[in-house]
Amino acid sequence: MNSKTPPRLQSLRGVLMRYLAATAVQCAIVVLLWWGALTFLVGYGVVLRSDASAHATVEAQDSLKTGVFEPETYSSLCRYLVFSGGDPDRSVVTNMDDRHLAAARAQWRNEPGPWMLYRQYYMRCDLPDGRTCLLQYDYAMPYADPVLRGLPDFQTCWLLVLVVLLVWRSAAVTRRFACFLTREVDRLTAASDAIARQELDGPQFTGARVREFDAVLTAMARLDQSLQDSLRARWTLEQQRAEQTAALAHDLKTPLAVITGNADLLAEEALTAPQRQCVEAIQRGAGRAGQYLQALCTVNRAERDTGTLRPMNAADFLRQRKELAEMLCGPKKIQFVLKNTLPGDTVFPAQADALARAVENLLENAVRFTPPGGTVTLSCRAEQGRVVFVVEDTGPGFSPEALQKAGQELYTGDTARTGEHWGLGLSVAARVARDHGGGLTLANRPRGGALVRLWVRAA
């Protein structure tokens, strides 16, 4: 059985040192090849050495020492200016161009001359006839053929070629090492994204070739294992809580049934008006307690629900929500209004218990923050392939802080405060809406009060 050899780890410092060494080696190779090509051009007489002009000028000076000025015997690399009376403006003969001539005259007068690509050097010779000959040369590599000297300066162009080659090789080495580091960083990014998505299984925590990155991946792997253990422990606690909630709900059913039964028996007796009012209050309270108990069971089932959608009749669903809303609004003397514009036979897929609890949460919140004499409205309509539920109230509306928070994420804790719509109910409703392919938004009504819009897919 063959086992895969793990990659050899190297430090980040080592990677950087390798990068610098590789860059230096590549640049050295470029310089050697460049120098070899230059030597070849010099050896084959394409260009001359940089001291060729100086040697030609020395030869001309030696010739002038004999007292004979024979310019036709001088090399074209030697520039000369012959003048009389110590005034270079009174030149007799010269082979200089305008710029070199201006530089020579400025040199004679110790004045700043025009800018030249190379520094100019001079030799002075006094002729027997009283004239002065000023020889000019520089250290540059000219073309051997005088015809080619009208082209851009060879030495400058050749140096530019070297710079371009050095930049090209440096960029190539940099790109190779950058791709290597990018792949290593991508491993960290993939591992981080996997943890964020809670994809806690897979090989995303291995394969790094840089020691520091491997240490980070190892830490992420430990974090991954810790998250798995935490999720398992959390699942166990959730199961225990669900079982305890179910047991508590079962235990509450018996005393609630006793209270409801006795209240029904008393209601059949001949009672005075005050007594009958008390019995009816007991019945209403028992009914509301039964609704809350049912809601507790619904939340418990919704949290464990796997998301199965079944056909649900919209009319029956709204009729049940209306009964609950009227029970909630009655004690506070709040008017409830149902506006249903859906066809009577409308059926759409839903988790009936979960969606019922979501809408009931919105109604309970609206009733809680609506003052006596106010109105709570539940509207239901079809809109672009969706079923939209809108709950409105005439309460104080949402605070700016609540609306800003709702734009980021809905409430995950029960932090209800006077005059504000905060609480777990909105969070549950938002989650249920998302499970149905919809969403939930909050807003304030222009005429005062709050408006919550919940929508689900109609098919």
C-alpha positions as a Markdown table, in Angstrom:
| # | Residue | x | y | z |
|---|---|---|---|---|
| 1 | Met | 0.0 | 0.0 | 0.0 |
| 2 | Asn | 1.5 | 3.3 | -1.1 |
| 3 | Ser | 1.3 | 6.2 | 1.4 |
| 4 | Lys | 1.3 | 9.8 | 0.1 |
| 5 | Thr | 4.4 | 11.6 | 1.2 |
| 6 | Pro | 3.5 | 14.8 | 3.0 |
| 7 | Pro | 4.9 | 18.0 | 1.5 |
| 8 | Arg | 8.1 | 19.3 | 2.9 |
| 9 | Leu | 7.5 | 22.3 | 5.0 |
| 10 | Gln | 9.5 | 25.5 | 4.6 |
| 11 | Ser | 9.4 | 28.7 | 6.6 |
| 12 | Leu | 8.0 | 31.9 | 5.2 |
| 13 | Arg | 11.4 | 33.5 | 5.8 |
| 14 | Gly | 13.0 | 30.7 | 3.7 |
| 15 | Val | 10.5 | 31.3 | 0.9 |
| 16 | Leu | 11.4 | 35.0 | 0.9 |
| 17 | Met | 15.2 | 34.2 | 0.9 |
| 18 | Arg | 14.6 | 31.8 | -2.0 |
| 19 | Tyr | 12.8 | 34.5 | -3.8 |
| 20 | Leu | 15.7 | 36.9 | -3.3 |
| 21 | Ala | 18.3 | 34.3 | -4.3 |
| 22 | Ala | 16.3 | 33.3 | -7.4 |
| 23 | Thr | 15.9 | 36.9 | -8.4 |
| 24 | Ala | 19.7 | 37.6 | -7.9 |
| 25 | Val | 20.6 | 34.5 | -9.9 |
| 26 | Gln | 18.3 | 35.4 | -12.8 |
| 27 | Cys | 19.5 | 38.9 | -12.9 |
| 28 | Ala | 23.1 | 37.7 | -12.8 |
| 29 | Ile | 22.5 | 35.4 | -15.8 |
| 30 | Val | 20.9 | 38.3 | -17.7 |
| 31 | Val | 23.9 | 40.5 | -17.0 |
| 32 | Leu | 26.3 | 37.8 | -18.1 |
| 33 | Leu | 24.4 | 37.2 | -21.3 |
| 34 | Trp | 24.1 | 41.0 | -21.9 |
| 35 | Trp | 27.8 | 41.4 | -21.3 |
| 36 | Gly | 28.6 | 38.5 | -23.6 |
| 37 | Ala | 26.5 | 40.0 | -26.4 |
| 38 | Leu | 28.3 | 43.4 | -25.9 |
| 39 | Thr | 31.7 | 41.7 | -26.1 |
| 40 | Phe | 30.6 | 39.9 | -29.3 |
| 41 | Leu | 29.6 | 43.2 | -30.9 |
| 42 | Val | 32.9 | 44.8 | -29.9 |
| 43 | Gly | 34.9 | 41.9 | -31.0 |
| 44 | Tyr | 33.3 | 41.8 | -34.5 |
| 45 | Gly | 33.7 | 45.5 | -34.9 |
| 46 | Val | 30.1 | 46.6 | -34.8 |
| 47 | Val | 30.8 | 49.0 | -32.0 |
| 48 | Leu | 34.0 | 50.4 | -30.5 |
| 49 | Arg | 35.3 | 50.4 | -27.0 |
| 50 | Ser | 34.4 | 53.4 | -24.8 |
| 51 | Asp | 38.1 | 54.6 | -24.8 |
| 52 | Ala | 38.4 | 54.7 | -28.6 |
| 53 | Ser | 37.7 | 58.4 | -28.7 |
| 54 | Ala | 40.3 | 59.1 | -26.1 |
| 55 | His | 43.0 | 57.0 | -28.0 |
| 56 | Ala | 42.1 | 58.9 | -31.2 |
| 57 | Thr | 42.5 | 62.2 | -29.4 |
| 58 | Val | 45.9 | 61.2 | -27.9 |
| 59 | Glu | 47.1 | 60.3 | -31.4 |
| 60 | Ala | 46.0 | 63.7 | -32.7 |
| 61 | Gln | 47.7 | 65.4 | -29.9 |
| 62 | Asp | 51.0 | 63.6 | -30.6 |
| 63 | Ser | 50.7 | 64.7 | -34.2 |
| 64 | Leu | 50.1 | 68.3 | -33.2 |
| 65 | Lys | 53.2 | 68.3 | -31.1 |
| 66 | Thr | 55.2 | 68.2 | -34.3 |
| 67 | Gly | 53.7 | 71.6 | -35.2 |
| 68 | Val | 51.7 | 70.3 | -38.2 |
| 69 | Phe | 47.9 | 70.4 | -38.2 |
| 70 | Glu | 46.7 | 67.7 | -40.6 |
| 71 | Pro | 42.9 | 67.2 | -39.8 |
| 72 | Glu | 42.5 | 64.7 | -42.7 |
| 73 | Thr | 44.8 | 62.3 | -40.9 |
| 74 | Tyr | 42.7 | 62.4 | -37.6 |
| 75 | Ser | 40.2 | 59.8 | -36.7 |
| 76 | Ser | 36.5 | 60.9 | -36.9 |
| 77 | Leu | 36.2 | 60.1 | -33.2 |
| 78 | Cys | 38.5 | 63.1 | -32.4 |
| 79 | Arg | 36.7 | 66.4 | -32.4 |
| 80 | Tyr | 38.8 | 69.6 | -32.8 |
| 81 | Leu | 38.4 | 73.4 | -32.7 |
| 82 | Val | 41.2 | 75.6 | -34.1 |
| 83 | Phe | 41.0 | 79.3 | -33.3 |
| 84 | Ser | 43.3 | 82.4 | -33.0 |
| 85 | Gly | 43.8 | 85.2 | -30.6 |
| 86 | Gly | 42.6 | 83.2 | -27.7 |
| 87 | Asp | 39.0 | 83.7 | -28.8 |
| 88 | Pro | 37.1 | 80.4 | -29.6 |
| 89 | Asp | 34.5 | 82.4 | -31.4 |
| 90 | Arg | 37.2 | 83.2 | -34.0 |
| 91 | Ser | 37.4 | 79.6 | -35.1 |
| 92 | Val | 39.3 | 78.8 | -38.2 |
| 93 | Val | 38.3 | 75.2 | -38.6 |
| 94 | Thr | 36.3 | 72.6 | -36.6 |
| 95 | Asn | 34.6 | 69.3 | -37.1 |
| 96 | Met | 32.2 | 69.7 | -34.1 |
| 97 | Asp | 28.5 | 70.0 | -34.3 |
| 98 | Asp | 26.7 | 72.9 | -32.7 |
| 99 | Arg | 26.2 | 71.4 | -29.3 |
| 100 | His | 29.8 | 70.1 | -29.0 |
| 101 | Leu | 31.1 | 73.5 | -30.3 |
| 102 | Ala | 29.0 | 75.3 | -27.7 |
| 103 | Ala | 30.4 | 73.0 | -25.0 |
| 104 | Ala | 34.0 | 73.6 | -26.1 |
| 105 | Arg | 33.6 | 77.4 | -26.1 |
| 106 | Ala | 32.0 | 77.3 | -22.6 |
| 107 | Gln | 34.8 | 75.0 | -21.4 |
| 108 | Trp | 37.4 | 77.5 | -22.6 |
| 109 | Arg | 35.7 | 80.4 | -20.8 |
| 110 | Asn | 35.0 | 78.3 | -17.6 |
| 111 | Glu | 31.3 | 78.8 | -18.1 |
| 112 | Pro | 28.4 | 76.3 | -17.8 |
| 113 | Gly | 27.7 | 74.7 | -21.1 |
| 114 | Pro | 24.7 | 72.9 | -22.6 |
| 115 | Trp | 23.6 | 69.6 | -21.1 |
| 116 | Met | 25.4 | 66.6 | -22.7 |
| 117 | Leu | 24.7 | 62.9 | -22.4 |
| 118 | Tyr | 28.3 | 62.2 | -21.6 |
| 119 | Arg | 31.0 | 64.4 | -19.9 |
| 120 | Gln | 33.4 | 66.0 | -22.4 |
| 121 | Tyr | 37.2 | 66.0 | -21.9 |
| 122 | Tyr | 39.7 | 68.3 | -23.5 |
| 123 | Met | 43.3 | 68.6 | -24.6 |
| 124 | Arg | 45.0 | 71.9 | -25.6 |
| 125 | Cys | 47.7 | 72.3 | -28.2 |
| 126 | Asp | 49.4 | 75.5 | -29.2 |
| 127 | Leu | 50.3 | 75.6 | -32.9 |
| 128 | Pro | 53.5 | 77.4 | -34.2 |
| 129 | Asp | 51.5 | 80.0 | -36.1 |
| 130 | Gly | 49.9 | 81.3 | -32.8 |
| 131 | Arg | 46.7 | 79.5 | -33.2 |
| 132 | Thr | 45.2 | 77.2 | -30.5 |
| 133 | Cys | 43.8 | 73.7 | -31.1 |
| 134 | Leu | 41.3 | 72.4 | -28.6 |
| 135 | Leu | 40.7 | 68.6 | -28.8 |
| 136 | Gln | 37.5 | 67.2 | -27.4 |
| 137 | Tyr | 36.5 | 63.6 | -26.6 |
| 138 | Asp | 34.3 | 61.5 | -24.3 |
| 139 | Tyr | 34.0 | 58.0 | -23.0 |
| 140 | Ala | 31.2 | 56.3 | -24.9 |
| 141 | Met | 30.8 | 53.3 | -27.2 |
| 142 | Pro | 30.2 | 54.6 | -30.7 |
| 143 | Tyr | 29.3 | 52.6 | -33.7 |
| 144 | Ala | 32.3 | 51.6 | -35.7 |
| 145 | Asp | 30.7 | 52.7 | -39.0 |
| 146 | Pro | 30.5 | 56.5 | -39.1 |
| 147 | Val | 27.3 | 56.2 | -41.1 |
| 148 | Leu | 25.5 | 54.5 | -38.1 |
| 149 | Arg | 26.5 | 57.2 | -35.7 |
| 150 | Gly | 23.4 | 59.2 | -36.7 |
| 151 | Leu | 21.3 | 56.5 | -35.0 |
| 152 | Pro | 20.3 | 56.8 | -31.3 |
| 153 | Asp | 23.3 | 56.5 | -29.0 |
| 154 | Phe | 24.3 | 52.8 | -28.8 |
| 155 | Gln | 25.5 | 52.8 | -25.2 |
| 156 | Thr | 22.3 | 54.4 | -23.9 |
| 157 | Cys | 20.1 | 52.0 | -25.9 |
| 158 | Trp | 22.2 | 49.0 | -24.8 |
| 159 | Leu | 21.8 | 50.0 | -21.1 |
| 160 | Leu | 18.0 | 50.3 | -21.7 |
| 161 | Val | 18.0 | 46.8 | -23.1 |
| 162 | Leu | 19.7 | 45.6 | -19.9 |
| 163 | Val | 17.2 | 47.4 | -17.7 |
| 164 | Val | 14.2 | 45.9 | -19.6 |
| 165 | Leu | 15.7 | 42.4 | -19.4 |
| 166 | Leu | 16.3 | 42.8 | -15.6 |
| 167 | Val | 12.8 | 44.0 | -15.1 |
| 168 | Trp | 11.4 | 41.1 | -17.2 |
| 169 | Arg | 13.2 | 38.4 | -15.3 |
| 170 | Ser | 12.5 | 40.0 | -11.9 |
| 171 | Ala | 8.8 | 40.1 | -12.8 |
| 172 | Ala | 8.8 | 36.5 | -13.9 |
| 173 | Val | 10.4 | 35.3 | -10.7 |
| 174 | Thr | 8.1 | 37.5 | -8.6 |
| 175 | Arg | 5.1 | 36.1 | -10.4 |
| 176 | Arg | 6.1 | 32.5 | -9.8 |
| 177 | Phe | 6.6 | 33.1 | -6.1 |
| 178 | Ala | 3.4 | 35.2 | -5.9 |
| 179 | Cys | 1.4 | 32.3 | -7.4 |
| 180 | Phe | 3.0 | 30.0 | -4.9 |
| 181 | Leu | 2.0 | 32.2 | -1.9 |
| 182 | Thr | -1.4 | 32.9 | -3.4 |
| 183 | Arg | -2.1 | 29.1 | -3.5 |
| 184 | Glu | -1.0 | 28.9 | 0.1 |
| 185 | Val | -3.2 | 31.8 | 1.2 |
| 186 | Asp | -6.1 | 30.3 | -0.8 |
| 187 | Arg | -5.8 | 27.2 | 1.4 |
| 188 | Leu | -6.3 | 29.4 | 4.5 |
| 189 | Thr | -9.2 | 31.2 | 2.8 |
| 190 | Ala | -10.9 | 27.9 | 1.8 |
| 191 | Ala | -10.5 | 26.6 | 5.4 |
| 192 | Ser | -11.9 | 29.8 | 6.8 |
| 193 | Asp | -14.9 | 29.7 | 4.4 |
| 194 | Ala | -15.5 | 26.1 | 5.3 |
| 195 | Ile | -15.7 | 26.9 | 9.0 |
| 196 | Ala | -18.0 | 29.9 | 8.2 |
| 197 | Arg | -20.3 | 27.6 | 6.2 |
| 198 | Gln | -20.0 | 24.9 | 8.9 |
| 199 | Glu | -18.7 | 22.4 | 6.4 |
| 200 | Leu | -16.7 | 20.7 | 9.1 |
| 201 | Asp | -15.6 | 17.6 | 7.1 |
| 202 | Gly | -13.1 | 17.4 | 4.3 |
| 203 | Pro | -9.4 | 17.8 | 3.5 |
| 204 | Gln | -9.4 | 21.6 | 3.5 |
| 205 | Phe | -7.1 | 21.8 | 6.6 |
| 206 | Thr | -4.1 | 20.0 | 5.0 |
| 207 | Gly | -1.7 | 20.5 | 2.1 |
| 208 | Ala | 0.2 | 23.7 | 3.2 |
| 209 | Arg | 3.9 | 23.9 | 2.2 |
| 210 | Val | 4.8 | 26.9 | 4.3 |
| 211 | Arg | 5.4 | 26.2 | 8.0 |
| 212 | Glu | 3.6 | 29.2 | 9.3 |
| 213 | Phe | 0.5 | 28.5 | 7.0 |
| 214 | Asp | 0.5 | 24.9 | 8.1 |
| 215 | Ala | 0.5 | 26.0 | 11.7 |
| 216 | Val | -2.6 | 28.2 | 11.0 |
| 217 | Leu | -4.3 | 25.3 | 9.2 |
| 218 | Thr | -3.5 | 23.0 | 12.2 |
| 219 | Ala | -5.1 | 25.6 | 14.5 |
| 220 | Met | -8.1 | 25.7 | 12.2 |
| 221 | Ala | -8.4 | 21.9 | 12.2 |
| 222 | Arg | -8.4 | 22.0 | 16.0 |
| 223 | Leu | -11.1 | 24.7 | 15.8 |
| 224 | Asp | -13.0 | 22.6 | 13.4 |
| 225 | Gln | -12.9 | 19.7 | 15.8 |
| 226 | Ser | -13.9 | 21.9 | 18.7 |
| 227 | Leu | -16.9 | 23.2 | 16.6 |
| 228 | Gln | -17.9 | 19.7 | 15.8 |
| 229 | Asp | -17.8 | 18.7 | 19.5 |
| 230 | Ser | -19.7 | 21.9 | 20.3 |
| 231 | Leu | -22.4 | 21.3 | 17.7 |
| 232 | Arg | -22.8 | 17.7 | 18.9 |
| 233 | Ala | -23.1 | 19.0 | 22.5 |
| 234 | Arg | -25.5 | 21.7 | 21.4 |
| 235 | Trp | -27.6 | 19.2 | 19.5 |
| 236 | Thr | -27.8 | 16.9 | 22.6 |
| 237 | Leu | -28.9 | 19.9 | 24.7 |
| 238 | Glu | -31.5 | 20.9 | 22.2 |
| 239 | Gln | -32.8 | 17.4 | 22.2 |
| 240 | Gln | -33.0 | 17.4 | 26.0 |
| 241 | Arg | -34.7 | 20.8 | 26.0 |
| 242 | Ala | -37.2 | 19.6 | 23.4 |
| 243 | Glu | -38.0 | 16.5 | 25.4 |
| 244 | Gln | -38.3 | 18.6 | 28.6 |
| 245 | Thr | -40.6 | 21.1 | 26.8 |
| 246 | Ala | -42.7 | 18.3 | 25.5 |
| 247 | Ala | -43.0 | 16.7 | 28.9 |
| 248 | Leu | -43.9 | 20.1 | 30.5 |
| 249 | Ala | -46.5 | 20.7 | 27.9 |
| 250 | His | -48.0 | 17.3 | 28.6 |
| 251 | Asp | -48.0 | 17.9 | 32.3 |
| 252 | Leu | -49.8 | 21.2 | 31.8 |
| 253 | Lys | -52.5 | 19.7 | 29.7 |
| 254 | Thr | -54.1 | 17.9 | 32.6 |
| 255 | Pro | -54.6 | 20.8 | 35.1 |
| 256 | Leu | -55.7 | 23.0 | 32.2 |
| 257 | Ala | -58.3 | 20.4 | 31.1 |
| 258 | Val | -59.5 | 20.2 | 34.7 |
| 259 | Ile | -59.9 | 24.0 | 34.9 |
| 260 | Thr | -61.6 | 24.1 | 31.5 |
| 261 | Gly | -64.0 | 21.2 | 32.4 |
| 262 | Asn | -65.0 | 22.8 | 35.7 |
| 263 | Ala | -65.5 | 26.1 | 34.1 |
| 264 | Asp | -67.8 | 24.5 | 31.5 |
| 265 | Leu | -69.8 | 22.8 | 34.3 |
| 266 | Leu | -70.2 | 26.0 | 36.2 |
| 267 | Ala | -71.4 | 27.7 | 33.0 |
| 268 | Glu | -74.3 | 25.3 | 32.8 |
| 269 | Glu | -75.5 | 26.2 | 36.2 |
| 270 | Ala | -77.9 | 29.0 | 37.0 |
| 271 | Leu | -75.6 | 31.8 | 37.9 |
| 272 | Thr | -76.0 | 35.4 | 38.8 |
| 273 | Ala | -74.6 | 38.0 | 36.3 |
| 274 | Pro | -71.4 | 38.7 | 38.3 |
| 275 | Gln | -70.8 | 34.9 | 38.7 |
| 276 | Arg | -71.3 | 34.3 | 35.0 |
| 277 | Gln | -68.9 | 37.1 | 34.2 |
| 278 | Cys | -66.3 | 35.4 | 36.4 |
| 279 | Val | -66.9 | 32.0 | 34.8 |
| 280 | Glu | -66.6 | 33.5 | 31.3 |
| 281 | Ala | -63.3 | 35.2 | 32.3 |
| 282 | Ile | -62.0 | 31.8 | 33.5 |
| 283 | Gln | -63.0 | 30.2 | 30.2 |
| 284 | Arg | -61.3 | 33.0 | 28.2 |
| 285 | Gly | -58.2 | 32.7 | 30.3 |
| 286 | Ala | -58.2 | 28.9 | 30.0 |
| 287 | Gly | -58.6 | 29.3 | 26.3 |
| 288 | Arg | -55.7 | 31.7 | 26.0 |
| 289 | Ala | -53.6 | 29.4 | 28.2 |
| 290 | Gly | -54.5 | 26.6 | 25.8 |
| 291 | Gln | -53.4 | 28.7 | 22.8 |
| 292 | Tyr | -50.1 | 29.6 | 24.5 |
| 293 | Leu | -49.5 | 25.9 | 25.3 |
| 294 | Gln | -50.3 | 25.0 | 21.7 |
| 295 | Ala | -47.9 | 27.8 | 20.5 |
| 296 | Leu | -45.2 | 26.4 | 22.8 |
| 297 | Cys | -45.6 | 23.0 | 21.2 |
| 298 | Thr | -45.6 | 24.6 | 17.7 |
| 299 | Val | -42.3 | 26.5 | 18.4 |
| 300 | Asn | -40.8 | 23.3 | 19.7 |
| 301 | Arg | -41.9 | 21.4 | 16.6 |
| 302 | Ala | -40.8 | 24.2 | 14.2 |
| 303 | Glu | -37.3 | 24.2 | 15.7 |
| 304 | Arg | -37.0 | 20.5 | 15.0 |
| 305 | Asp | -38.9 | 20.6 | 11.6 |
| 306 | Thr | -36.9 | 19.4 | 8.6 |
| 307 | Gly | -38.8 | 21.8 | 6.3 |
| 308 | Thr | -41.5 | 19.5 | 4.7 |
| 309 | Leu | -44.0 | 21.6 | 2.8 |
| 310 | Arg | -47.6 | 20.4 | 2.4 |
| 311 | Pro | -50.6 | 21.9 | 0.6 |
| 312 | Met | -52.5 | 24.3 | 2.9 |
| 313 | Asn | -55.9 | 26.0 | 2.3 |
| 314 | Ala | -55.5 | 29.8 | 2.7 |
| 315 | Ala | -59.1 | 30.4 | 3.8 |
| 316 | Asp | -58.9 | 27.8 | 6.7 |
| 317 | Phe | -55.5 | 29.2 | 7.7 |
| 318 | Leu | -56.8 | 32.8 | 7.9 |
| 319 | Arg | -60.0 | 31.8 | 9.7 |
| 320 | Gln | -58.0 | 30.2 | 12.5 |
| 321 | Arg | -55.7 | 33.3 | 12.7 |
| 322 | Lys | -58.7 | 35.5 | 12.9 |
| 323 | Glu | -60.1 | 33.6 | 15.9 |
| 324 | Leu | -56.8 | 33.9 | 17.7 |
| 325 | Ala | -56.5 | 37.6 | 16.9 |
| 326 | Glu | -60.0 | 38.4 | 18.2 |
| 327 | Met | -59.2 | 36.5 | 21.4 |
| 328 | Leu | -56.0 | 38.6 | 21.8 |
| 329 | Cys | -57.7 | 41.9 | 20.9 |
| 330 | Gly | -60.9 | 41.5 | 23.0 |
| 331 | Pro | -59.5 | 42.0 | 26.5 |
| 332 | Lys | -57.6 | 45.2 | 25.4 |
| 333 | Lys | -60.7 | 46.5 | 23.5 |
| 334 | Ile | -58.7 | 46.6 | 20.2 |
| 335 | Gln | -60.5 | 46.3 | 16.9 |
| 336 | Phe | -59.2 | 43.5 | 14.6 |
| 337 | Val | -59.7 | 43.7 | 10.8 |
| 338 | Leu | -59.0 | 40.9 | 8.3 |
| 339 | Lys | -58.5 | 41.9 | 4.7 |
| 340 | Asn | -58.3 | 38.8 | 2.5 |
| 341 | Thr | -58.1 | 39.3 | -1.3 |
| 342 | Leu | -57.1 | 35.7 | -2.1 |
| 343 | Pro | -59.6 | 33.5 | -4.0 |
| 344 | Gly | -61.5 | 31.2 | -1.7 |
| 345 | Asp | -59.9 | 28.0 | -3.1 |
| 346 | Thr | -56.3 | 29.3 | -2.8 |
| 347 | Val | -53.9 | 26.5 | -1.8 |
| 348 | Phe | -50.1 | 26.9 | -1.4 |
| 349 | Pro | -47.3 | 24.7 | 0.0 |
| 350 | Ala | -46.4 | 25.5 | 3.6 |
| 351 | Gln | -45.3 | 24.1 | 7.0 |
| 352 | Ala | -48.7 | 24.8 | 8.5 |
| 353 | Asp | -47.7 | 24.9 | 12.2 |
| 354 | Ala | -44.6 | 26.9 | 11.6 |
| 355 | Leu | -46.3 | 29.5 | 9.3 |
| 356 | Ala | -49.2 | 29.7 | 11.8 |
| 357 | Arg | -46.8 | 30.4 | 14.6 |
| 358 | Ala | -45.0 | 33.1 | 12.5 |
| 359 | Val | -48.2 | 35.0 | 11.7 |
| 360 | Glu | -49.4 | 34.6 | 15.3 |
| 361 | Asn | -46.1 | 36.1 | 16.5 |
| 362 | Leu | -46.7 | 39.1 | 14.4 |
| 363 | Leu | -50.3 | 39.5 | 15.6 |
| 364 | Glu | -49.2 | 39.1 | 19.3 |
| 365 | Asn | -46.5 | 41.8 | 18.8 |
| 366 | Ala | -49.0 | 44.1 | 17.2 |
| 367 | Val | -51.6 | 43.6 | 20.0 |
| 368 | Arg | -48.9 | 44.1 | 22.6 |
| 369 | Phe | -47.9 | 47.5 | 21.4 |
| 370 | Thr | -51.3 | 48.8 | 20.3 |
| 371 | Pro | -53.1 | 51.0 | 22.8 |
| 372 | Pro | -56.8 | 50.4 | 23.8 |
| 373 | Gly | -59.1 | 51.5 | 21.2 |
| 374 | Gly | -56.6 | 51.0 | 18.4 |
| 375 | Thr | -56.7 | 48.7 | 15.4 |
| 376 | Val | -54.8 | 45.7 | 14.3 |
| 377 | Thr | -55.1 | 44.7 | 10.6 |
| 378 | Leu | -54.1 | 41.4 | 8.9 |
| 379 | Ser | -54.0 | 41.6 | 5.1 |
| 380 | Cys | -53.4 | 38.7 | 2.8 |
| 381 | Arg | -53.0 | 39.0 | -1.0 |
| 382 | Ala | -51.3 | 37.4 | -4.0 |
| 383 | Glu | -48.4 | 39.2 | -5.5 |
| 384 | Gln | -46.0 | 38.0 | -8.2 |
| 385 | Gly | -46.2 | 34.3 | -7.4 |
| 386 | Arg | -46.1 | 35.0 | -3.7 |
| 387 | Val | -48.6 | 35.0 | -0.8 |
| 388 | Val | -48.1 | 38.1 | 1.2 |
| 389 | Phe | -49.2 | 38.6 | 4.8 |
| 390 | Val | -49.2 | 42.2 | 6.2 |
| 391 | Val | -49.8 | 43.0 | 9.8 |
| 392 | Glu | -50.4 | 46.6 | 10.7 |
| 393 | Asp | -51.2 | 48.3 | 14.0 |
| 394 | Thr | -51.8 | 51.8 | 15.3 |
| 395 | Gly | -49.2 | 51.6 | 18.0 |
| 396 | Pro | -46.0 | 53.8 | 18.5 |
| 397 | Gly | -44.2 | 52.2 | 15.5 |
| 398 | Phe | -40.6 | 51.0 | 15.3 |
| 399 | Ser | -37.8 | 53.0 | 16.7 |
| 400 | Pro | -35.0 | 54.1 | 14.3 |
| 401 | Glu | -32.7 | 51.7 | 16.1 |
| 402 | Ala | -35.1 | 48.8 | 15.6 |
| 403 | Leu | -35.4 | 49.5 | 11.9 |
| 404 | Gln | -31.6 | 49.8 | 11.5 |
| 405 | Lys | -31.1 | 46.5 | 13.3 |
| 406 | Ala | -33.8 | 44.8 | 11.2 |
| 407 | Gly | -31.9 | 45.8 | 8.1 |
| 408 | Gln | -29.0 | 43.7 | 9.2 |
| 409 | Glu | -30.6 | 40.8 | 11.1 |
| 410 | Leu | -33.8 | 40.3 | 13.0 |
| 411 | Tyr | -33.9 | 39.9 | 16.7 |
| 412 | Thr | -32.3 | 36.8 | 18.3 |
| 413 | Gly | -33.3 | 37.4 | 21.9 |
| 414 | Asp | -36.3 | 38.6 | 23.9 |
| 415 | Thr | -35.4 | 42.2 | 24.6 |
| 416 | Ala | -38.9 | 43.8 | 24.5 |
| 417 | Arg | -39.0 | 47.4 | 25.7 |
| 418 | Thr | -41.9 | 49.8 | 26.1 |
| 419 | Gly | -42.8 | 51.5 | 22.9 |
| 420 | Glu | -40.6 | 49.3 | 20.7 |
| 421 | His | -41.1 | 46.1 | 18.7 |
| 422 | Trp | -38.3 | 43.9 | 19.7 |
| 423 | Gly | -38.4 | 40.2 | 20.6 |
| 424 | Leu | -38.0 | 36.6 | 19.7 |
| 425 | Gly | -41.2 | 36.5 | 17.8 |
| 426 | Leu | -39.8 | 38.5 | 14.9 |
| 427 | Ser | -36.8 | 36.3 | 14.7 |
| 428 | Val | -38.9 | 33.1 | 14.5 |
| 429 | Ala | -41.1 | 34.7 | 11.9 |
| 430 | Ala | -38.2 | 35.7 | 9.8 |
| 431 | Arg | -36.7 | 32.3 | 9.9 |
| 432 | Val | -40.0 | 30.6 | 9.0 |
| 433 | Ala | -40.4 | 33.0 | 6.1 |
| 434 | Arg | -36.9 | 32.1 | 4.8 |
| 435 | Asp | -37.7 | 28.4 | 5.1 |
| 436 | His | -40.7 | 29.1 | 2.8 |
| 437 | Gly | -38.6 | 30.9 | 0.2 |
| 438 | Gly | -39.7 | 34.3 | 1.3 |
| 439 | Gly | -38.7 | 37.0 | 3.7 |
| 440 | Leu | -39.8 | 39.6 | 6.3 |
| 441 | Thr | -39.5 | 43.4 | 6.4 |
| 442 | Leu | -40.3 | 46.0 | 9.0 |
| 443 | Ala | -41.5 | 49.6 | 8.4 |
| 444 | Asn | -43.5 | 52.4 | 9.9 |
| 445 | Arg | -46.8 | 53.5 | 8.5 |
| 446 | Pro | -47.1 | 57.1 | 7.2 |
| 447 | Arg | -50.1 | 57.7 | 9.4 |
| 448 | Gly | -48.4 | 56.3 | 12.5 |
| 449 | Gly | -48.0 | 52.7 | 13.7 |
| 450 | Ala | -46.0 | 49.8 | 12.6 |
| 451 | Leu | -46.1 | 47.5 | 9.5 |
| 452 | Val | -44.6 | 44.0 | 9.1 |
| 453 | Arg | -44.6 | 42.3 | 5.7 |
| 454 | Leu | -44.1 | 38.5 | 5.5 |
| 455 | Trp | -44.2 | 36.7 | 2.2 |
| 456 | Val | -43.9 | 33.1 | 1.1 |
| 457 | Arg | -43.8 | 31.3 | -2.3 |
| 458 | Ala | -47.2 | 30.5 | -3.7 |
| 459 | Ala | -46.1 | 27.4 | -5.5 |
